[in-house]
Amino acid sequence: MNDPIAAAPDAANDAPAGTTGPDTTHGAPDADENRRQLLYWRLLARLFDPAEQPALESAGLAVTEDIGLPASLLDPRVSVDSVVQRHPALAAEFEGLMVPQANADADAADRDRAAEVRRAALVSKVLLNTFATGSGMVTAGQLAAWQSDAAWLERALGCKPGELRTGRGAGAAAGTGTGGGTGNPDLSTLIPQIGPELAGLEADLVKRMHLREVLADNALASRLTPSMSLIEQLLRDKDNLDGTALANAKALIRRFVDEVAEVLRTEVEKASVGELDRSVPPKRVFRNLDLKRTVEKNLVNWNPEDERLYVDRLYYRQTARRTTPQRLIVVVDQSGSMVDSMVNCTILASIFAGLPKVDVHLIAYDTRAVDLTPWVGDPFEALLRTDLGGGTDGTVAMALAQPRIAEPRNTVVVWISDFYEWRGEELFAQMAAVHRSGARFIPVGSVTSSGRGSVNPWFRERFKDQGTPVISGHIRKLVHELKTFLT
């Protein structure tokens, strides 16, 4: 691949009037600081104006080559994957690149300024490739390349690929500390802000694709990586697809559902449901074997002559739990603004449906309501039966939900919506009646991947006064609430 930046003129000759270009003298703190600032000024110039700035580009090239890094780091058309493939040693440098360093608070005299220049060049690469998305038509290959670059940014921030864009495990980099003398920001503050921005960029790229044409081509469709933005577009357009395009769309939805389900299932299984039922003998299988107790109880059989412990009885952990049959009714707003929540909660409902003695019902609505309970165990099939709409009338969903509250004390109603309703006062009166009946009512404003969402302030205040505040944020909050009820 020809690298246009590699042919840039000498940095010193093209430096702006009044400057002499970068000082390439090694070991000079001021020179290294100038280099670092130059690389970041070039980054800002390219982010806000895609056109090359000759002086900054040539100066950046001189700095990059002088510190022994490849010129392709300056070309946003070259993916981070390509750079790492050609220069494998750089892979380790990108990992955790933007996590504050241990010596971040060191005095200016003790800072490794040469290392900071190298770090600035690598940081510029991942930021420019991720945030400079351009405009116009996007191909499947370009979307895949962007997703790969975004994954490298997530790695640089100390997260796993996909965590920021989907919100799964978004606290992975929490506790990495704050920057000091190097000007590094507090990642625990920045990461919740970066995640939604990445998801927004990905959504924009998906919208700029001719998705139907891509899906109709098996080779192009195979290059797509499932994401919430892509799944939203597929659900909106599924009725207009057929043949190969429909089959590829279903395959992508299935892959995404399985990936999210695996993560959510782990969240649910972190805490057991119900107290141990000690009246039920433990199952005598290896996974229940209590090695510590077995050794302690058989210490009397220790033979000092041959230095062996003879075991005449094995002890097992009790795993059976005492549970009360519970009914979980999940009502999901399927209007256009709630797609992310609908996907997450449909998958979550299927996971809880697999727990013992938990009777799960699933209802989706916009201006009409549909009972998805027959497919609650298969979120893929349930999502295919949704019909994303525009308006919202929760009273039609309440008409399906109320008859299912047979035993209020053993029932929880989870209502997921932004609560911008056509008949708001009537619906709230019905919700208040459910709460007064003794059922557990949990209003949820946003269980999106990013945790970002808005809730009708009128409803928010009334739910707060009622003692059932709206849950907003990551889906883990809802998982915690449901596990508390079912325990």
RODO-2510 file (C-alpha; in nm, 4 decimals, decimal comma):
residues 487
     n   res          X          Y          Z
     1     m     0,0000     0,0000     0,0000
     2     n     0,1356     0,3430    -0,0920
     3     d     0,1571     0,5675     0,2110
     4     p     0,1000     0,9320     0,1069
     5     i     0,2308     1,0529     0,4404
     6     a     0,5615     0,8771     0,3855
     7     a     0,6253     1,1135     0,0951
     8     a     0,5703     1,4253     0,3059
     9     p     0,8403     1,6952     0,2807
    10     d     1,0958     1,7524     0,5525
    11     a     0,9328     1,8696     0,8769
    12     a     1,1715     2,1516     0,9436
    13     n     1,1296     2,3016     0,5968
    14     d     0,7497     2,2923     0,6170
    15     a     0,7110     2,4180     0,9743
    16     p     0,4828     2,7206     1,0250
    17     a     0,6338     3,0678     1,0138
    18     g     0,8154     3,1520     1,3344
    19     t     0,9037     2,7888     1,4128
    20     t     1,2019     2,5719     1,3293
    21     g     1,0273     2,2341     1,3227
    22     p     1,0695     1,9638     1,5862
    23     d     1,3949     1,9320     1,7689
    24     t     1,5056     1,5733     1,7131
    25     t     1,7854     1,5861     1,9656
    26     h     1,7501     1,2862     2,1965
    27     g     1,7625     1,3368     2,5702
    28     a     1,6368     1,6981     2,5754
    29     p     1,3236     1,7255     2,7952
    30     d     1,2001     2,0391     2,6205
    31     a     1,2443     1,8779     2,2797
    32     d     1,0494     1,5678     2,3847
    33     e     0,7706     1,7825     2,5278
    34     n     0,7502     1,9740     2,1983
    35     r     0,7303     1,6474     2,0077
    36     r     0,4519     1,5182     2,2277
    37     q     0,2516     1,8389     2,1896
    38     l     0,3051     1,8386     1,8136
    39     l     0,1632     1,4866     1,7815
    40     y    -0,1458     1,5823     1,9791
    41     w    -0,1923     1,9064     1,7823
    42     r    -0,1798     1,6994     1,4643
    43     l    -0,4402     1,4619     1,6109
    44     l    -0,6772     1,7492     1,6906
    45     a    -0,6284     1,9014     1,3464
    46     r    -0,7161     1,5723     1,1730
    47     l    -1,0174     1,5086     1,3974
    48     f    -1,1744     1,8482     1,3310
    49     d    -1,0561     1,8863     0,9710
    50     p    -0,9964     1,5628     0,7762
    51     a    -0,7764     1,7469     0,5270
    52     e    -0,4038     1,7092     0,5853
    53     q    -0,2211     2,0057     0,7367
    54     p     0,1116     1,9877     0,5505
    55     a     0,3227     2,1422     0,8261
    56     l     0,1802     1,9207     1,1011
    57     e     0,1867     1,6086     0,8842
    58     s     0,5505     1,6507     0,7840
    59     a     0,6522     1,7381     1,1396
    60     g     0,4602     1,4391     1,2747
    61     l     0,6292     1,2114     1,0215
    62     a     0,9728     1,3368     1,1274
    63     v     0,8954     1,2709     1,4948
    64     t     0,7499     0,9255     1,4271
    65     e     1,0424     0,8101     1,2187
    66     d     1,2939     0,9563     1,4641
    67     i     1,1548     0,7511     1,7533
    68     g     1,1562     0,4329     1,5471
    69     l     0,7828     0,3949     1,4795
    70     p     0,6297     0,3125     1,1381
    71     a     0,4905     0,5965     0,9257
    72     s     0,1634     0,4013     0,8871
    73     l     0,0720     0,5130     1,2403
    74     l    -0,0084     0,8533     1,0902
    75     d    -0,2366     0,7200     0,8157
    76     p    -0,5984     0,6827     0,9351
    77     r    -0,6696     0,4602     0,6338
    78     v    -0,4400     0,1936     0,7778
    79     s    -0,6114    -0,0071     1,0518
    80     v    -0,4483    -0,0808     1,3845
    81     d    -0,4742    -0,4511     1,2933
    82     s    -0,2627    -0,3867     0,9836
    83     v    -0,0029    -0,1956     1,1837
    84     v     0,0190    -0,4736     1,4422
    85     q     0,0353    -0,7398     1,1710
    86     r     0,3354    -0,5687     1,0131
    87     h     0,4935    -0,4778     1,3481
    88     p     0,3893    -0,7487     1,6012
    89     a     0,5924    -0,5975     1,8844
    90     l     0,3534    -0,3005     1,8968
    91     a     0,0576    -0,5182     2,0049
    92     a     0,1783    -0,5254     2,3663
    93     e     0,2236    -0,1472     2,3647
    94     f    -0,1365    -0,0854     2,2592
    95     e    -0,2686    -0,3016     2,5462
    96     g    -0,3488    -0,0720     2,8414
    97     l    -0,1901     0,2154     2,6524
    98     m    -0,4236     0,4805     2,7969
    99     v    -0,4384     0,3432     3,1494
   100     p    -0,2552     0,5914     3,3759
   101     q     0,1020     0,4866     3,4372
   102     a     0,2422     0,4053     3,7806
   103     n     0,4772     0,7033     3,7576
   104     a     0,2065     0,9462     3,6469
   105     d     0,2596     1,1605     3,9579
   106     a     0,6359     1,1722     3,9250
   107     d     0,8154     1,5037     3,9309
   108     a     0,8824     1,6623     3,5954
   109     a     1,2530     1,5832     3,6280
   110     d     1,1821     1,2102     3,6805
   111     r     0,9356     1,1614     3,3953
   112     d     1,0380     0,9521     3,0965
   113     r     0,9537     1,2118     2,8348
   114     a     1,0869     1,0032     2,5474
   115     a     0,8407     0,7281     2,6429
   116     e     0,5610     0,9883     2,6563
   117     v     0,6382     1,0898     2,2961
   118     r     0,6118     0,7273     2,1827
   119     r     0,2917     0,6880     2,3807
   120     a     0,1457     1,0028     2,2189
   121     a     0,2056     0,8577     1,8726
   122     l     0,0278     0,5311     1,9610
   123     v    -0,2592     0,7081     2,1407
   124     s    -0,3056     0,9339     1,8367
   125     k    -0,3414     0,6262     1,6170
   126     v    -0,6235     0,4593     1,8109
   127     l    -0,8094     0,7868     1,8696
   128     l    -0,7889     0,9055     1,5087
   129     n    -0,8881     0,5693     1,3611
   130     t    -1,1841     0,5430     1,5984
   131     f    -1,3253     0,8946     1,6020
   132     a    -1,2514     1,0188     1,2477
   133     t    -1,5324     0,8294     1,0723
   134     g    -1,5790     1,0659     0,7787
   135     s    -1,9052     1,0813     0,5844
   136     g    -2,0792     0,9128     0,2942
   137     m    -2,1425     0,5487     0,2109
   138     v    -1,9935     0,2777     0,4361
   139     t    -1,9110    -0,0736     0,3211
   140     a    -1,9203    -0,3920     0,5274
   141     g    -1,5409    -0,3971     0,5206
   142     q    -1,5162    -0,0408     0,6489
   143     l    -1,7587    -0,1165     0,9326
   144     a    -1,5580    -0,4272     1,0266
   145     a    -1,2346    -0,2245     1,0206
   146     w    -1,3870     0,0441     1,2438
   147     q    -1,5144    -0,2164     1,4905
   148     s    -1,1642    -0,3622     1,5038
   149     d    -1,0094    -0,0185     1,5657
   150     a    -1,2696     0,0541     1,8344
   151     a    -1,1745    -0,2756     1,9998
   152     w    -0,8116    -0,1593     2,0108
   153     l    -0,9245     0,1639     2,1787
   154     e    -1,1107    -0,0434     2,4376
   155     r    -0,7956    -0,2488     2,4977
   156     a    -0,5958     0,0733     2,5319
   157     l    -0,8392     0,1872     2,8024
   158     g    -0,7949    -0,1376     2,9944
   159     c    -1,1232    -0,2955     2,8841
   160     k    -1,2019    -0,6070     2,6852
   161     p    -1,3042    -0,5620     2,3191
   162     g    -1,6738    -0,4749     2,2993
   163     e    -1,7154    -0,3792     2,6650
   164     l    -1,7519    -0,0039     2,6113
   165     r    -1,9734    -0,0227     2,3026
   166     t    -2,2109    -0,2751     2,4603
   167     g    -2,1754    -0,1714     2,8244
   168     r    -2,0973    -0,5254     2,9286
   169     g    -1,8477    -0,5208     3,2090
   170     a    -1,8095    -0,1467     3,1685
   171     g    -1,6440    -0,1225     3,5063
   172     a    -1,3479    -0,3279     3,3903
   173     a    -1,1173    -0,0319     3,3977
   174     a    -1,2579     0,1174     3,7141
   175     g    -1,0010     0,1715     3,9784
   176     t    -0,7191     0,2282     3,7322
   177     g    -0,6542     0,5546     3,9064
   178     t    -0,6157     0,9110     3,7934
   179     g    -0,3488     1,0750     3,5925
   180     g    -0,1005     1,3052     3,7454
   181     g     0,1802     1,5056     3,5943
   182     t     0,1224     1,3645     3,2477
   183     g    -0,2267     1,5088     3,2330
   184     n    -0,3993     1,1690     3,2154
   185     p    -0,7731     1,1829     3,2942
   186     d    -0,9526     0,9712     3,5497
   187     l    -1,0670     0,6681     3,3479
   188     s    -1,3392     0,5794     3,5984
   189     t    -1,5010     0,9119     3,5003
   190     l    -1,4278     0,8983     3,1274
   191     i    -1,5237     0,5389     3,0469
   192     p    -1,8999     0,5817     3,1106
   193     q    -1,8858     0,8792     2,8719
   194     i    -1,6789     0,7106     2,6007
   195     g    -1,9005     0,4002     2,5810
   196     p    -2,2154     0,5810     2,4593
   197     e    -2,0107     0,7862     2,2120
   198     l    -1,8621     0,4717     2,0589
   199     a    -2,2077     0,3145     2,0361
   200     g    -2,3343     0,6310     1,8658
   201     l    -2,0519     0,6265     1,6109
   202     e    -2,1201     0,2624     1,5348
   203     a    -2,4923     0,3320     1,4914
   204     d    -2,4133     0,6125     1,2457
   205     l    -2,1863     0,3839     1,0421
   206     v    -2,4559     0,1153     1,0262
   207     k    -2,7118     0,3702     0,9047
   208     r    -2,4731     0,4745     0,6279
   209     m    -2,4556     0,1194     0,4908
   210     h    -2,6774    -0,0234     0,2165
   211     l    -2,7601    -0,3019     0,4586
   212     r    -3,0025    -0,4936     0,2373
   213     e    -2,7458    -0,5246    -0,0412
   214     v    -2,4777    -0,6340     0,2071
   215     l    -2,7049    -0,9005     0,3578
   216     a    -2,7904    -1,0383     0,0137
   217     d    -2,4219    -1,1140    -0,0442
   218     n    -2,2942    -1,4004     0,1739
   219     a    -1,9339    -1,2864     0,1463
   220     l    -2,0144    -0,9303     0,2558
   221     a    -2,2571    -1,0435     0,5268
   222     s    -1,9894    -1,2695     0,6747
   223     r    -1,7763    -0,9610     0,7422
   224     l    -2,0419    -0,8038     0,9656
   225     t    -1,9894    -0,8208     1,3409
   226     p    -2,3152    -0,8221     1,5423
   227     s    -2,3693    -0,5116     1,7546
   228     m    -2,6699    -0,3455     1,9150
   229     s    -2,6797    -0,0820     1,6398
   230     l    -2,6783    -0,3488     1,3702
   231     i    -2,9418    -0,5593     1,5471
   232     e    -3,1689    -0,2544     1,5764
   233     q    -3,1500    -0,1966     1,2009
   234     l    -3,2131    -0,5652     1,1300
   235     l    -3,5201    -0,5735     1,3554
   236     r    -3,6574    -0,2609     1,1895
   237     d    -3,6045    -0,3975     0,8401
   238     k    -3,6691    -0,7701     0,8890
   239     d    -4,0122    -0,7609     0,7222
   240     n    -3,8553    -0,6228     0,4043
   241     l    -3,5975    -0,9013     0,3760
   242     d    -3,6281    -1,2429     0,2149
   243     g    -3,4161    -1,5261     0,0859
   244     t    -3,0423    -1,4962     0,1480
   245     a    -3,0729    -1,1517     0,3066
   246     l    -3,3278    -1,2731     0,5632
   247     a    -3,1226    -1,5847     0,6428
   248     n    -2,8101    -1,3744     0,7021
   249     a    -3,0071    -1,1269     0,9144
   250     k    -3,1415    -1,4092     1,1321
   251     a    -2,7935    -1,5559     1,1698
   252     l    -2,6561    -1,2209     1,2895
   253     i    -2,9428    -1,1740     1,5372
   254     r    -2,8921    -1,5270     1,6682
   255     r    -2,5180    -1,4687     1,7179
   256     f    -2,5798    -1,1450     1,9051
   257     v    -2,8517    -1,2971     2,1246
   258     d    -2,6257    -1,5886     2,2182
   259     e    -2,3356    -1,3562     2,3045
   260     v    -2,5479    -1,1291     2,5251
   261     a    -2,7227    -1,4263     2,6843
   262     e    -2,3888    -1,5747     2,7887
   263     v    -2,2891    -1,2509     2,9635
   264     l    -2,6263    -1,2018     3,1343
   265     r    -2,6438    -1,5654     3,2407
   266     t    -2,3136    -1,5172     3,4222
   267     e    -2,4578    -1,2111     3,5991
   268     v    -2,7660    -1,4061     3,7086
   269     e    -2,5707    -1,7089     3,8267
   270     k    -2,3337    -1,5062     4,0463
   271     a    -2,5901    -1,5324     4,3274
   272     s    -2,7945    -1,8416     4,3968
   273     v    -3,1713    -1,8293     4,4230
   274     g    -3,3194    -1,9344     4,7562
   275     e    -3,1666    -2,0571     5,0821
   276     l    -3,0002    -2,3965     5,1162
   277     d    -3,2505    -2,6736     5,1862
   278     r    -3,0601    -2,8969     5,4297
   279     s    -3,3403    -3,1527     5,4360
   280     v    -3,2359    -3,2636     5,0876
   281     p    -2,9259    -3,4899     5,0846
   282     p    -2,6428    -3,3560     4,8688
   283     k    -2,5824    -3,5120     4,5295
   284     r    -2,2786    -3,7388     4,5479
   285     v    -2,1007    -3,6038     4,2414
   286     f    -1,7453    -3,4778     4,2076
   287     r    -1,8364    -3,1104     4,1589
   288     n    -2,0079    -3,1133     4,5020
   289     l    -1,7172    -3,2829     4,6805
   290     d    -1,6073    -3,0828     4,9877
   291     l    -1,2350    -3,1589     4,9897
   292     k    -1,1501    -2,9458     5,2933
   293     r    -1,4151    -3,1062     5,5132
   294     t    -1,3282    -3,4540     5,3832
   295     v    -0,9632    -3,4097     5,4822
   296     e    -1,0472    -3,2635     5,8244
   297     k    -1,2937    -3,5418     5,9132
   298     n    -1,0505    -3,8150     5,8085
   299     l    -0,7388    -3,6833     5,9845
   300     v    -0,7889    -3,9502     6,2522
   301     n    -0,7010    -4,2040     5,9809
   302     w    -0,3550    -4,0571     5,9199
   303     n    -0,0889    -4,3278     5,9209
   304     p     0,2515    -4,1803     6,0175
   305     e     0,4388    -4,4957     5,9189
   306     d     0,3576    -4,4841     5,5490
   307     e     0,2638    -4,1142     5,5601
   308     r    -0,0769    -4,1648     5,4038
   309     l    -0,4239    -4,0396     5,4835
   310     y    -0,6836    -4,3132     5,4552
   311     v    -1,0285    -4,1823     5,3664
   312     d    -1,3218    -4,3916     5,4770
   313     r    -1,5915    -4,1282     5,4147
   314     l    -1,6434    -3,8534     5,1578
   315     y    -1,8305    -3,5325     5,2390
   316     y    -2,0323    -3,3345     4,9842
   317     r    -2,1655    -2,9803     4,9739
   318     q    -2,5416    -2,9304     4,9834
   319     t    -2,6666    -2,7447     4,6775
   320     a    -3,0450    -2,7906     4,6887
   321     r    -3,2238    -2,4645     4,7675
   322     r    -3,5557    -2,3896     4,9240
   323     t    -3,7593    -2,1715     4,6884
   324     t    -4,1108    -2,0378     4,6729
   325     p    -4,2806    -2,0355     4,3326
   326     q    -4,2524    -1,6829     4,1926
   327     r    -4,4147    -1,5141     3,8949
   328     l    -4,2146    -1,2630     3,6930
   329     i    -4,4074    -1,0432     3,4481
   330     v    -4,1845    -0,8423     3,2137
   331     v    -4,3519    -0,5657     3,0133
   332     v    -4,1284    -0,4080     2,7482
   333     d    -4,1926    -0,0902     2,5502
   334     q    -4,1070    -0,1841     2,1894
   335     s    -4,1364     0,1681     2,0498
   336     g    -3,8430     0,2896     1,8434
   337     s    -3,6683     0,4630     2,1317
   338     m    -3,6503     0,1469     2,3455
   339     v    -3,4951    -0,1088     2,1089
   340     d    -3,1801    -0,1594     2,3157
   341     s    -3,3801    -0,2173     2,6336
   342     m    -3,6188    -0,4520     2,4543
   343     v    -3,3370    -0,6729     2,3259
   344     n    -3,1623    -0,6886     2,6641
   345     c    -3,4774    -0,7557     2,8641
   346     t    -3,6124    -1,0165     2,6230
   347     i    -3,2874    -1,2079     2,6665
   348     l    -3,2908    -1,1538     3,0436
   349     a    -3,6495    -1,2823     3,0690
   350     s    -3,5470    -1,6037     2,8913
   351     i    -3,2655    -1,6592     3,1421
   352     f    -3,4944    -1,6174     3,4431
   353     a    -3,7449    -1,8450     3,2714
   354     g    -3,4851    -2,1192     3,2976
   355     l    -3,4602    -2,0915     3,6774
   356     p    -3,6520    -2,3450     3,8896
   357     k    -3,9966    -2,2396     4,0136
   358     v    -3,9914    -1,9055     3,8308
   359     d    -4,2934    -1,8504     3,6042
   360     v    -4,2011    -1,5828     3,3486
   361     h    -4,4423    -1,3889     3,1263
   362     l    -4,3239    -1,1499     2,8545
   363     i    -4,5343    -0,8727     2,7004
   364     a    -4,4210    -0,6192     2,4388
   365     y    -4,6166    -0,3101     2,3397
   366     d    -4,6305     0,0188     2,1520
   367     t    -4,9848     0,1220     2,0630
   368     r    -5,0721    -0,2491     2,0614
   369     a    -4,9639    -0,5284     2,2921
   370     v    -4,8353    -0,8730     2,2011
   371     d    -4,7976    -1,1678     2,4394
   372     l    -4,4553    -1,3222     2,3799
   373     t    -4,4790    -1,5672     2,6701
   374     p    -4,4952    -1,8777     2,4448
   375     w    -4,1476    -1,7846     2,3147
   376     v    -3,9990    -1,6501     2,6387
   377     g    -3,7511    -1,9367     2,6512
   378     d    -3,6140    -1,8473     2,3071
   379     p    -3,5288    -1,4754     2,2888
   380     f    -3,4362    -1,5104     1,9201
   381     e    -3,7875    -1,6208     1,8272
   382     a    -3,9406    -1,3615     2,0608
   383     l    -3,7462    -1,0765     1,8983
   384     l    -3,8484    -1,1896     1,5505
   385     r    -4,2102    -1,1490     1,6586
   386     t    -4,1685    -0,7892     1,7722
   387     d    -4,2802    -0,5001     1,5563
   388     l    -4,0973    -0,1787     1,6362
   389     g    -4,3435     0,1076     1,6449
   390     g    -4,3535     0,4772     1,7178
   391     g    -4,6210     0,5626     1,9755
   392     t    -4,6762     0,4138     2,3209
   393     d    -4,9967     0,3230     2,5023
   394     g    -4,9145     0,1239     2,8125
   395     t    -5,2777     0,0678     2,9037
   396     v    -5,3029    -0,2014     2,6331
   397     a    -5,0110    -0,3852     2,7935
   398     m    -5,1610    -0,3456     3,1405
   399     a    -5,4757    -0,5150     3,0132
   400     l    -5,2661    -0,8254     2,9428
   401     a    -5,0522    -0,8033     3,2574
   402     q    -5,3155    -0,7496     3,5303
   403     p    -5,4989    -1,0846     3,4883
   404     r    -5,1653    -1,2631     3,5387
   405     i    -5,1204    -1,1223     3,8926
   406     a    -5,2926    -1,4133     4,0679
   407     e    -5,0831    -1,4054     4,3871
   408     p    -4,9551    -1,0485     4,4331
   409     r    -4,7158    -1,1333     4,7186
   410     n    -4,5309    -1,3776     4,4950
   411     t    -4,5366    -1,1607     4,1826
   412     v    -4,2963    -0,9020     4,0460
   413     v    -4,3895    -0,6759     3,7550
   414     v    -4,0951    -0,5240     3,5669
   415     w    -4,2054    -0,2404     3,3384
   416     i    -3,9394    -0,1176     3,0940
   417     s    -4,0166     0,2106     2,9173
   418     d    -3,9208     0,5755     2,8837
   419     f    -4,2799     0,6399     3,0061
   420     y    -4,3649     0,8977     2,7411
   421     e    -4,7219     0,7719     2,7237
   422     w    -5,0365     0,8806     2,5422
   423     r    -5,2546     0,8151     2,8460
   424     g    -5,0057     0,8776     3,1235
   425     e    -5,2376     0,9536     3,4167
   426     e    -5,4587     0,6522     3,3474
   427     l    -5,1600     0,4201     3,3180
   428     f    -4,9978     0,5467     3,6381
   429     a    -5,3239     0,4892     3,8275
   430     q    -5,3203     0,1281     3,7075
   431     m    -4,9549     0,0863     3,8059
   432     a    -5,0247     0,2315     4,1512
   433     a    -5,3058    -0,0216     4,1934
   434     v    -5,0651    -0,3055     4,1127
   435     h    -4,8230    -0,1710     4,3744
   436     r    -5,0973    -0,1426     4,6386
   437     s    -5,2067    -0,5007     4,5723
   438     g    -4,8826    -0,6241     4,7258
   439     a    -4,7048    -0,7127     4,4036
   440     r    -4,3491    -0,5914     4,3611
   441     f    -4,3564    -0,3218     4,0919
   442     i    -4,0210    -0,2260     3,9360
   443     p    -4,0263     0,0597     3,6834
   444     v    -3,7188     0,0579     3,4618
   445     g    -3,6280     0,3585     3,2530
   446     s    -3,3192     0,2316     3,0763
   447     v    -3,1459    -0,1021     3,0734
   448     t    -2,9522    -0,0224     2,7593
   449     s    -2,6033    -0,1342     2,6699
   450     s    -2,4707     0,2164     2,7281
   451     g    -2,6855     0,2987     3,0326
   452     r    -2,7955     0,6155     2,8564
   453     g    -3,1654     0,6965     2,8332
   454     s    -3,4320     0,9481     2,9246
   455     v    -3,7403     0,9035     3,1422
   456     n    -4,0531     1,1165     3,1484
   457     p    -3,9939     1,3411     3,4539
   458     w    -4,3674     1,3376     3,5384
   459     f    -4,3579     0,9583     3,5839
   460     r    -4,0180     0,9675     3,7530
   461     e    -4,1445     1,1958     4,0317
   462     r    -4,4602     0,9951     4,0904
   463     f    -4,2744     0,6650     4,1034
   464     k    -4,0363     0,8196     4,3567
   465     d    -4,3249     0,9446     4,5746
   466     q    -4,4838     0,5982     4,5537
   467     g    -4,1676     0,4352     4,6877
   468     t    -4,0814     0,2571     4,3616
   469     p    -3,8059     0,4744     4,2102
   470     v    -3,7157     0,4203     3,8472
   471     i    -3,4128     0,2006     3,7841
   472     s    -3,1868     0,3551     3,5219
   473     g    -2,8421     0,2559     3,4089
   474     h    -2,6784    -0,0742     3,3288
   475     i    -2,8804    -0,3936     3,3090
   476     r    -2,6837    -0,5292     3,6089
   477     k    -2,9017    -0,3061     3,8291
   478     l    -3,2139    -0,4879     3,7136
   479     v    -3,0462    -0,8267     3,7552
   480     h    -2,9626    -0,7337     4,1161
   481     e    -3,3208    -0,6267     4,1911
   482     l    -3,4691    -0,9451     4,0467
   483     k    -3,2271    -1,1730     4,2285
   484     t    -3,3126    -0,9954     4,5548
   485     f    -3,6822    -1,0635     4,5001
   486     l    -3,6337    -1,4254     4,3976
   487     t    -3,3989    -1,5095     4,6873
***
